[in-house]
Amino acid sequence: MITLNAILKAKPGCEETLLKALVEIGDYVNHNEPGTVGFFIGRDTENPLIFNTYERFVDSAAMDAHNGSPYRGEWGEKYGELFDGETTRFICAEIFSK
C-alpha cells in the first residue's frame, strides 16, 4: 500500500467552499478509482482553515493514475485559487494498518 497525506490550508473566507470541493473529489474517487482504497478528509479542530487528506492506494501506479487523471487536473484548475500557500505532502509506504 502507498499512502499520500496532504495538509491543505484554505484562504480565509474560502474554507467552506474548499470543504465542498474536497468532498466532491472524494465522491469522484469513490465511484471511479478502484485502485484508491481509501480517501479520508479531516479538518483541524483548532483552525478551520486547515484540512488533511489521507489517501491509500494499492500501489504507486494507482496513486499516479489518481494524481495524473484528467479529473484531478480539472479539479485543481477549478479550485486551486482556494488554497493559501503550498500543500504539504507526504508519500509513504504503508507499514501498519488496522
Phi, psi and omega in degrees: 000142174246137177242149175231122178245125181236133176255120185240143176237129178274148170295145178306133182090350182252002188297321181288325177293320178294320177303312179297321179294321178294319177296322178301312180291327176299317177298317178300311180301316181302322185264348189230353186233087181296337178280351174263108186268351176201138178217103186247141179237130176233161177231134181301135182283344181255334182228103185292357176275346185259128177237157179227132169246143176232116187239137180241132182235148179296330179195179181297325180297321178293321177295317178296322178296320178294306184293332182261007183289150176303321180299315181299319178296316178296320179299315180298319178294321183289321188247000183303330181290349180280342186276141176253104179085188183279150174277134174268126183234143174231121175252125188225154166275123183293134181256319182214144177212145176239000000 
